[in-house]
């Protein structure tokens, strides 16, 4: 596969900017996510078919360069129909236990982000251990209030809102990448990204992806925080160089099951473990931690 890509020129005082084009070749088997982020991009049906056959997630963006669409392979696993059946027939108690594990892992990773930045996290560490089946106490929301207040405390007007002020646009973009990675991994594990363990919005086609990506969000948060601190007040728009750096979330090193792994690979291990939970082979989802 050959792509014409922008080259990035860095300035010590500003985020990277696009200066010229270059042509590069990639083995299609090495690709996991492709983002189509310009209205003049032309891609053939033959190439789309080849990308999807190799389980590449295709993301399309609107005129604001915000991801709006996601295309995935329909035949991601040899045992797909059996795993669909196990997923669909999973019991409510099992789904509540899986959500408990998910929320606990998310809060734990959020606490690590704050702790690495020098904030007090004893309360969040306690909450991560206190999550009950189904999170009836809504500790996820309680942790979120504390987390967002601390993470961007130097931006007084900030609240976490997809339509809100900077740097919400950067967070949205990072989450879109993580969501695509997780959705791709779910398909690769023979699972339905639509049927969630907690999210149940009838208008959401990726409820399970939105569930399973929760413990992965803090890795994108930490990346955005670093960008904001490095270039304060210069990223009101999603410039190409910034988007390129946000793509690096796929290769962030994480610790999963006592092994160091890129986030992209860890997501596949997470979804494979989830499939085994649905099948009754194991009881816990493998989620990443900070290495």
Residue, then its C-alpha position, 0 to 999 in steps of 0.5 A: x500500500x502506498x500513501x502520500x503523507x504530510x511531512x512535519x516540520x517542528x518549531x521549538x515554540x509551536x506545535x508541528x506544522x505541515x510543510x510538504x508532502x511525501x510518499x511512503x509505502x506500508x505493508x498492509x498487514x502492519x496497519x491497524x487504523x487509517x484516518x481519512x482526514x481530508x475532503x479530497x482524499x480518494x480511496x478505491x473500493x478495491x483498497x477499502x476491501x483489502x484494508x477491511x480484509x486485513x482488519x484495518x479500522x477505517x475512520x472518516x472525518x468531517x470538514x472540521x477534521x473531527x472523526x465521524x465514521x468508522x468502518x470495520x471488517x464483518x468477518x473478524x474471527x473463525x469462531x465468530x458465530x459461537x462467540x456472538x452466541x456466548x455474548x448475546x446469552x451472557x447473564x446480567x450478573x456476569x455483565x455487571x461483574x465485567x462492568x465492575x472490573x472495567x470501572x475499577x481499572x479505569x479509576x485506577x489508571x486515572x489515579x495513576x495519571x494524577x499521581x504522576x502529576x503530583x496530585x493526591x490520589x488516596x481517595x481514587x485508589x480507595x474508590x477503585x477498590x470499592x467498586x461493586x458489581x454494576x457500580x451501583x454507587x456510581x463511583x465512576x462518576x464520583x472519580x470523574x469529578x475529582x479527576x477532571x478538576x485536578x487534571x486541567x486545574x490550570x485551565x479554570x474554564x475547563x469542564x469535560x464536555x465533547x462540545x466544550x472549550x479547549x482542550x476538549x477537541x484534543x480529547x475527543x480526537x484521542x478518544x476516537x482513535x482509542x475507540x477505533x482500536x478497541x472496536x477493531x480488536x473486538x471484531x478481531x476477537x469475534x465479538x459484536x461491538x454493538x452489544x455492550x455490557x453497560x452502555x445500552x444506547x439504541x442509537x450507539x453502534x459501538x456500545x461494547x467498544x465504549x465500555x471496553x475503552x474506558x480503562x484506556x482513556x487515561x492514556x489518551x488523557x495523559x498524552x493530551x495533558x503533555x501536549x497542552x503543557x508543552x504548547x500552552x494556548x497554541x492549539x485551539x485548532x486540531x492542526x495536522x501536526x497535533x493530530x499526528x502526535x495524538x495518533x501516538x496513543x496507539x503505540x504508548x507502552x502499557x503493562x498488561x498481565x505483567x507484560x509490557x506491550x504497546x496499547x494497540x497490542x494490549x487492546x487485542x489481549x483485552x478483547x480476547x480475554x473478554x471473549x473468554x469471559x463470555x464463554x465461561x473460560x475465565x472470570x477477569x478481563x485483562x486491562x492495562x496499567x501504567x508500566 
